[in-house]
Structure formats: structure tokens, C-alpha cells
């Protein structure tokens, strides 16, 4: 689905597994496991779609609705409800391929032209507004809500939308064929949508729909399958999807209900046990959760389960044990940035020697590569403060505030940093640059 919508997104600051909370609807989940797999699959789709100049950026949004959206710059928004509802990797990959079809087809950029052309016969006003707040707490305009009146305008835009959706479907099937993933998942997912919309579709004209009739889409994919059969995604992709889906279900389904209904979730045995461990964790039943995680570690030796175990040990005050487990996880997944933030947090909370230097060694590369990671800046401020580097501590606090959009506090802290840091030092120069960024952002 090609969407132009208003989304309010809240940065959680650390891993999905980093806090036992009920996440607010429409907040963004920042998590290594989610990011790694979704970005990997979308990158492969980008490659076969010829999107060489695009780098995928995925946002997983807390929302039970079955939905996904593509917007400018290679951004794809996926709602948690979509992952929960897709029963296998093939279904999710079909949706992702469709969204990539929108990006490759230039549908987002061409939407403005279509709206302009539709306005002429309609003679109506169009208001574009809204924002997509990135996972920093500092909003940037990436997508907007579309509003407008007039029957002619609506019909023209709906026709445009149906044409784009059909085009994205065709492109998606081509990409899936090229990757050997098959299109059966697209067909099965359309059947899910058909069940949800069948009654509504019977009550309205096909010309009043933003998408082609779902039954027509199902038939088109079925016709394609009869001509181009394919085996489907690999066993590795399926296993990764089932684990990812188990994680999302574990964190976003009501935990008590989930424990009673696990057998109905159509998860793999591994995904089901992962979801169970997370539900137990959310209920504070840590010993039981650790048993399930230890069994998963014994069976798979996966870094993802070490991370979850480390989080539980941290939450229960077993800091040194948590550090050992999180270090193990980091060895297995050296590129996992949010895991390193969690490890740095545990180290700073410990009584181990040289903890400030160890934490800084983890945090500095992350803040350089991901300057909008406000929680990493906060921990770096703590580490610098405990090292009696008050100028660098003030600078890190300024960076944290700026990433959250708190410009007044950022300005006060950066001024403090400039006074304390040696002139000509890298930190001093960065403070001057940040001061200019704050001034420019205020204009």
C-alpha cells in the first residue's frame, strides 16, 4: 500500500528487549534483530529493482493494523500488526516487494503531479501537511497526510492510486521471481485482506476504492504462479522470520492471553518458545523465562537469545553475569549497535574496574555513526562525568538534548562545553559545530 499519512513516532532509545513496558501506539521500535532482517530482505529487493542509489530505512511502528507504507528516500514503514498476521516469510516478503515496487516506480514523487492534475477539473483546495518523526524525537518531514474535497478530485486520485497499486503488484512479482522467493505469499496475503474487506467491497463501487478489487489481485497472482512456479524463500529466511515474528508477538500480544493461546499462533517451535520466553519476562517470571532461553541457546547458540538473557539478568540485578552474556552476544553479532549500548549500560552500572573507559570504547563509535541515538549520548555523558571530563560530559548532554529536539537545553549545555573544553581540541570544535547546528535549526 502506498501511503501518505501522519505518523507520530517516539524513539525508545534502546533495544526492543530493553524495557518491560507497554509501548505506545504509533511509537517506533528500534531493535537490532528487527532492523537486520528486514533491512537485509529489502536490500535484496532494492538490488533486483535497480535501486542502486537507495539505502533502505525501515521503521517498525507499534500498531495492530495490518499495514505497511512506502515513502520517499527508501523509507518503508511496517506496522507490528502486519508481522503478527503474516504466517510465513513468503507473505511478508510479498508485502515488502510491493512496497519496493512503489519506490522503484517513483509513485511517491509522482503523487504530487497526479494531485495537481486532479485539482484542475475538481477546482478544490488541497492541503498537504503532517510529519514523520524519525527515531530521534526530532521530527523531519518525510510524509504527509492528504486531504481534499470534490467528487472529481477524489475519483481522479482513486484511479491514480489503483493504477499505482496494480503497477506495484506487477513489479513485486518480477522481483520475487528474480530472487527465487515465489509469489504464493502475495496470493495468500491478498486472501487475508479479502477476508477483512469483503463486506465493505460489496457495498461500494470499484471506482470508489483506492486499490484494485482484491479478488482481481488474487487471480492475477494465481495466473502468474501457474506460469512461473517457484519454491519460495529459503529455510534460513523462514527461520529468521519465525524468530522475528515470535519476538514481535511476545512483546505486543497481552502476555497472559498469549501464554494461553500460543498453539494458535502458527509459529515454528523455535518462534513459539521465543514468544513464550518474552511473555514470561514481561510478566516478571524471570526464572521461567531464563529456562526457555537457555534451551534456545543450547539448541541454536544464537546471539539473539544471549541478548535477551543478558537483559533479564540485568533487570534482576545480576550485573556481572549480564555483562558476560551480553559480551557473548556482541561477539556473535559485532555489528549490532543497540546491543553495544545495552552492554555499555550494564558496564556503567557495574563495580568493575576501568568501567568508564570500556563503556566509552563501545559508545563513541555508535554516537559517531548514529548521532541521533539519544540514549547512547546519555550514557556517554555519564561515562565522561565519572571520568571527570566535565566539558565532554556537557557536550554529550547537549548532543542528547539536540537529538530529542530540546534546543534550549542543548544550547545551555553546548555553551557550558565550549567554556570547559580546551580550545582547538576535537571536542571544542564539535561543540562549535553543534552550536551552529542549533542556531540553524532554530531559524
C-alpha positions in Angstrom: 0.0 0.0 0.0 1.3 3.4 -0.9 0.5 5.7 1.9 0.8 9.4 2.6 -0.1 9.6 6.3 0.5 11.4 9.6 2.6 9.3 12.0 3.9 10.3 15.4 6.9 8.2 16.2 8.7 8.1 19.6 12.3 6.9 19.9 12.7 4.3 22.6 16.4 4.9 22.9 17.4 1.2 23.1 16.6 -2.3 22.2 13.1 -3.7 21.9 14.1 -6.0 24.8 15.4 -3.2 26.9 12.4 -2.3 29.0 9.3 -4.0 30.4 6.7 -1.5 29.3 3.6 -1.3 27.2 4.6 0.5 24.1 2.5 3.5 23.0 0.6 3.1 19.7 2.5 4.6 16.7 5.8 4.6 18.5 8.8 3.2 16.6 10.6 0.1 17.8 14.4 0.3 17.5 15.8 -3.2 17.6 18.9 -4.9 16.1 17.1 -8.1 15.2 14.2 -6.4 13.5 16.4 -4.0 11.7 18.9 -6.6 10.5 16.5 -9.0 8.9 14.0 -6.5 7.4 16.8 -4.4 6.0 18.6 -7.4 4.6 15.4 -8.6 2.8 14.6 -5.1 1.5 18.2 -4.6 0.3 17.9 -7.7 -1.8 14.7 -6.4 -3.3 16.2 -2.9 -3.9 19.1 -4.6 -5.8 16.8 -6.5 -8.2 14.6 -3.4 -8.6 17.6 -1.4 -9.7 17.5 1.0 -6.8 21.3 1.3 -6.6 21.2 4.8 -5.1 18.7 3.9 -2.4 19.6 2.6 1.1 16.6 1.1 2.8 15.5 2.5 6.1 12.9 0.5 8.0 10.6 1.7 10.8 8.6 -0.8 12.8 5.6 1.0 14.2 3.5 -0.2 17.1 0.1 -0.6 15.6 -2.1 -3.7 15.5 -3.5 -2.8 12.0 -2.2 -4.9 9.1 -0.4 -2.3 7.1 2.9 -1.1 5.5 3.8 2.0 3.7 6.5 3.3 1.3 7.6 6.9 1.3 10.5 9.0 -0.2 14.2 8.2 0.3 13.8 4.4 0.5 11.9 4.6 3.8 9.5 1.7 4.5 7.1 1.7 7.4 5.9 -1.6 8.8 3.2 -1.9 11.4 3.6 -4.6 14.1 0.1 -6.0 13.1 1.5 -6.9 9.7 4.2 -9.1 11.1 1.8 -10.7 13.6 -0.6 -11.5 10.8 1.8 -12.9 8.3 2.1 -16.6 9.0 5.3 -17.2 7.0 8.1 -15.3 5.4 6.6 -15.6 1.9 3.6 -13.4 2.9 5.8 -10.7 4.4 8.2 -10.7 1.5 5.3 -10.3 -0.9 4.2 -7.1 1.0 7.8 -5.8 1.1 8.2 -6.4 -2.6 5.0 -4.5 -3.3 6.3 -1.5 -1.3 9.6 -1.6 -3.2 7.6 -1.6 -6.3 6.1 1.7 -5.3 9.6 3.2 -4.6 11.1 1.8 -7.9 8.0 3.1 -9.8 8.5 6.6 -8.4 4.9 6.6 -7.2 5.6 8.8 -4.1 7.3 11.5 -6.1 4.7 11.3 -8.9 1.8 11.6 -6.4 2.2 15.4 -6.2 1.9 15.7 -10.0 -1.2 13.5 -10.1 -2.8 15.6 -7.4 -2.0 18.8 -9.3 -3.7 17.4 -12.4 -6.6 16.2 -10.4 -7.2 19.6 -8.9 -7.8 21.3 -12.2 -11.2 19.7 -13.1 -12.2 19.5 -9.4 -11.5 23.1 -8.6 -10.8 22.2 -5.0 -8.2 23.1 -2.4 -5.5 20.7 -1.4 -3.8 20.8 1.9 -0.6 18.9 2.5 0.6 18.6 6.0 1.9 16.3 8.7 5.2 14.8 9.5 7.0 11.6 10.1 9.1 12.0 13.3 12.2 9.9 13.0 13.5 7.6 15.7 15.2 10.5 17.4 12.3 12.5 18.9 13.4 15.2 16.4 10.7 15.3 13.5 11.7 15.6 9.9 9.2 15.9 7.1 9.1 12.6 5.2 5.4 12.0 4.6 2.2 13.9 4.9 -1.5 13.4 5.2 -3.5 14.1 2.1 -6.8 15.9 2.4 -9.1 17.4 -0.2 -12.7 17.8 -1.3 -14.6 17.4 -4.5 -16.0 14.3 -6.2 -14.0 14.8 -9.4 -10.8 15.1 -7.4 -11.5 12.0 -5.4 -12.3 9.9 -8.4 -9.2 11.1 -10.2 -6.9 10.3 -7.3 -8.5 6.9 -6.6 -7.9 6.0 -10.2 -4.3 7.1 -9.9 -4.0 5.0 -6.7 -5.5 1.9 -8.3 -3.1 2.2 -11.2 -0.1 2.5 -8.9 -1.2 -0.4 -6.8 -1.5 -2.7 -9.9 1.9 -1.5 -11.1 3.4 -2.3 -7.7 1.9 -5.7 -7.8 3.4 -6.5 -11.2 6.8 -5.2 -10.1 6.7 -7.2 -6.9 6.1 -10.4 -8.8 9.0 -9.7 -11.0 11.3 -9.1 -8.0 10.2 -12.2 -6.2 10.7 -14.3 -9.3 14.2 -13.0 -9.7 15.1 -13.8 -6.1 13.5 -17.2 -6.3 11.2 -16.3 -3.4 8.0 -17.0 -5.3 4.7 -15.1 -5.2 2.5 -17.6 -3.4 2.8 -15.5 -0.3 1.4 -12.5 -2.1 -1.6 -14.5 -3.1 -2.1 -15.8 0.4 -1.8 -12.4 1.9 -4.3 -10.9 -0.5 -6.7 -13.6 0.7 -6.2 -12.4 4.2 -7.0 -8.8 3.0 -10.0 -10.1 1.1 -11.5 -11.7 4.2 -11.2 -8.4 6.1 -12.6 -6.2 3.3 -15.1 -8.5 1.5 -18.2 -7.0 3.1 -17.0 -3.4 2.5 -16.1 -4.1 -1.1 -19.6 -5.5 -1.8 -21.2 -2.2 -0.6 -19.2 0.3 -2.7 -18.4 0.8 -6.3 -15.0 -0.5 -7.6 -14.3 3.1 -8.7 -14.6 4.3 -5.1 -11.7 2.1 -3.9 -8.1 3.1 -3.6 -6.9 -0.4 -4.6 -8.0 -2.8 -7.3 -10.5 -5.4 -6.2 -8.7 -7.9 -4.0 -10.3 -10.8 -5.9 -8.8 -9.5 -9.1 -5.4 -9.2 -7.4 -5.6 -12.8 -6.2 -6.5 -14.0 -9.6 -3.6 -12.1 -11.2 -1.1 -13.6 -8.8 -2.6 -17.1 -9.3 -2.3 -16.8 -13.0 1.3 -15.8 -12.5 2.0 -18.8 -10.3 0.6 -21.2 -13.0 3.1 -19.7 -15.5 6.2 -19.2 -13.2 6.3 -21.7 -10.3 8.9 -21.1 -7.6 10.0 -22.9 -4.5 9.7 -20.0 -2.1 12.1 -18.4 0.4 15.0 -20.4 1.8 14.8 -22.3 5.1 17.1 -19.7 6.7 14.9 -16.8 5.7 11.8 -18.7 7.1 13.6 -19.5 10.4 14.7 -15.9 10.8 11.2 -14.7 10.0 9.6 -17.1 12.5 12.0 -15.9 15.2 11.4 -12.3 14.4 7.6 -12.9 14.4 7.9 -14.7 17.7 9.7 -11.7 19.2 7.0 -9.2 18.0 4.2 -11.4 19.2 5.9 -11.9 22.5 6.3 -8.2 23.1 3.0 -6.9 21.7 0.4 -9.5 22.5 -1.1 -9.4 26.0 1.3 -11.8 27.8 -1.2 -13.7 29.8 -3.5 -14.2 26.9 -0.5 -15.2 24.7 0.6 -17.9 27.0 -2.9 -19.5 26.8 -3.1 -19.2 23.0 0.5 -19.9 21.9 -0.5 -23.0 20.0 -2.9 -21.0 17.9 -0.2 -18.6 16.6 1.1 -20.8 13.9 4.7 -20.2 14.9 7.6 -22.5 14.4 8.6 -24.4 17.6 11.6 -22.0 18.0 9.5 -18.9 17.4 6.8 -20.2 19.8 9.4 -20.8 22.6 10.9 -17.3 22.0 7.5 -15.7 22.2 6.8 -17.7 25.4 10.1 -16.6 27.0 9.4 -12.9 26.2 5.8 -13.1 27.6 7.2 -14.7 30.8 9.8 -11.9 31.0 7.1 -9.2 30.6 5.2 -10.9 33.5 8.2 -10.8 35.7 8.5 -14.6 35.7 12.2 -14.4 35.1 13.3 -17.8 36.2 10.9 -19.5 33.8 11.9 -17.2 31.0 15.6 -18.0 31.5 14.9 -21.7 31.3 13.3 -21.2 27.9 16.1 -19.0 26.7 18.8 -21.5 27.9 17.0 -24.2 26.0 17.0 -22.0 22.9 20.7 -21.2 23.4 21.6 -24.8 23.8 19.7 -25.7 20.6 20.8 -22.8 18.4 23.7 -20.9 20.1 22.0 -17.7 18.7 23.3 -14.3 19.7 19.7 -13.0 19.8 18.9 -15.3 22.7 22.1 -14.3 24.6 20.9 -10.7 24.3 17.5 -11.5 25.8 19.1 -13.5 28.6 21.5 -10.7 29.3 18.6 -8.2 29.6 16.8 -10.4 32.1 20.0 -10.8 34.2 20.5 -7.0 34.1 16.9 -6.4 35.2 17.3 -8.8 38.1 20.4 -7.1 39.4 22.9 -9.8 38.3 25.1 -7.2 36.5 28.3 -9.1 36.2 26.5 -12.2 34.8 24.6 -9.9 32.4 27.9 -8.3 31.1 29.4 -11.8 30.4 26.3 -12.9 28.5 26.0 -9.6 26.6 29.6 -9.7 25.7 29.0 -13.2 24.3 26.1 -11.9 22.3 28.2 -9.0 21.0 31.0 -11.4 19.9 28.4 -13.3 17.8 26.8 -10.1 16.4 29.7 -7.5 16.2 27.6 -5.1 14.1 24.6 -4.9 16.5 24.8 -1.3 17.7 21.8 -1.3 20.1 23.3 -4.4 21.8 26.5 -2.5 22.4 24.5 0.4 24.0 22.9 -2.2 26.3 26.3 -3.7 27.2 27.7 -0.2 27.9 24.8 0.5 30.2 25.5 -2.7 32.1 29.2 -2.0 32.4 28.5 1.5 33.8 26.1 0.0 36.4 28.8 -2.5 37.5 31.6 -2.2 40.0 34.2 -3.5 37.6 37.5 -1.7 37.1 38.1 0.7 34.3 34.3 0.7 33.5 34.2 4.2 32.2 36.9 3.6 29.6 35.3 0.3 28.5 31.9 2.0 28.1 33.3 4.9 26.1 35.0 2.5 23.8 31.6 1.0 23.0 29.7 4.2 22.8 31.9 6.6 20.9 31.7 4.6 17.6 28.0 4.4 17.9 27.5 8.1 18.5 29.7 8.9 15.5 27.8 6.6 13.2 24.3 7.1 14.7 24.3 10.7 16.1 20.6 10.5 16.7 20.9 7.8 19.3 19.9 9.8 22.3 20.3 7.0 24.9 23.9 6.4 23.7 24.7 10.1 24.2 23.2 9.9 27.7 25.3 7.0 28.7 28.4 8.7 27.2 27.7 11.8 29.3 27.6 9.5 32.4 30.9 7.9 31.4 32.6 11.2 30.8 31.2 12.7 34.0 32.5 9.8 36.1 35.9 10.2 34.3 35.8 13.9 35.4 35.8 15.1 31.8 33.1 17.7 32.5 33.5 19.5 29.2 32.9 16.3 27.2 30.1 15.3 29.6 28.4 18.7 28.9 28.9 18.2 25.2 27.3 14.7 25.3 24.4 16.1 27.2 24.0 18.8 24.5 24.1 16.1 21.8 21.4 14.1 23.6 19.1 17.1 24.0 19.6 18.2 20.4 18.7 14.7 19.2 15.5 14.9 21.2 14.6 18.4 19.9 15.2 20.1 23.2 17.1 23.1 21.7 17.1 25.3 24.8 18.8 22.7 27.0 21.1 21.8 24.2 22.2 25.4 23.8 22.8 25.8 27.5 24.9 22.6 27.6 26.9 23.4 24.5 27.8 26.8 25.9 29.0 25.1 29.0 31.1 22.7 27.0 32.7 25.5 25.0 33.8 27.2 28.2 35.3 24.0 29.7 36.9 22.3 26.7 40.5 23.2 25.5 40.4 25.5 22.5 41.4 23.7 19.4 40.6 20.2 20.7 38.3 17.9 18.7 35.6 18.2 21.4 35.8 22.1 21.3 35.5 22.1 17.5 32.5 19.7 17.7 30.9 22.0 20.3 31.2 25.0 18.0 29.7 23.0 15.1 26.8 21.8 17.3 26.2 25.4 18.4 25.9 26.4 14.7 23.5 23.4 14.1 21.3 24.6 16.9 21.2 28.1 15.6 20.3 26.9 12.0 17.7 24.5 13.3 16.0 27.4 15.3 15.5 29.5 12.2 
